[in-house]
């Protein structure tokens, strides 16, 4: 004859009733932080890889004014990224990527304002600042698309193009891709496309999420729920994307 054993009782003060939130953060916020932490490892691995490859390659040792492109040494970023749309033939080192960085950081500010408006329950302000954040995201993506296009195809006027050393002869650079890279060692173009493309994918995903948040705010979904927490959760992702770009900009364009 079997004897039923009663389950051991748990002191009431050791049970979690769901009334308290760890670190005063909701489940959704915690999961977003966990995702961002895992994504941090991914970007860190990419940037560390870039740094290791970058410093394993020979650098240009002469004067910047005498620099020329060659597969025998790592290119100087200021010489690669010196073009600006509609200003053909004018050398403006890193100006365009600086503008891109400013736009992305400005979109992070508008996201902060959207989150703050959500805390106040101001639907109209949430819509306004989310819309500006979306505009900033699309502007950054469009700018990056132009930079990629210019990097791939090279200048329209080859007489204005930077020169590379090929078999002892200085010839115009006609652009780079995953197969050839006249700017420097092949790894330079590979890392450029992969790292900036991976980050650009994150920005594009963030813009899509921002559009969904804007639509829900405009249709009164969050107003009926009584809170705008989703704005804050997506805001965490957007700030992460902006912060990562600061490191990409530093590693790839300044180092």
Secondary structure, 3 states (H helix, E strand, C coil): CCCCCCCCCCCHHHCCCCCCCHHHCCHHHHHHHHHHHHHHHHHHHHHHHHHHHHHHCCECCCCHHHCCECCCCECCHHHHCCCCCCCCCCCCCCHHHHHHHHHHHHHHHHHHHHHHHHHHCCHHHHHHHHHHHHHHHHHHHHHHHHHHHHHHHCCCCHHHCCEEEECCEEEECCCCCCCCCCCCCHHHHHHHHHHHHHHHHHHHHHHHHHHHHHHHHHCCHHHHHCCCHHHHHHHHHHHHHHHHHHHHHHHHHHC
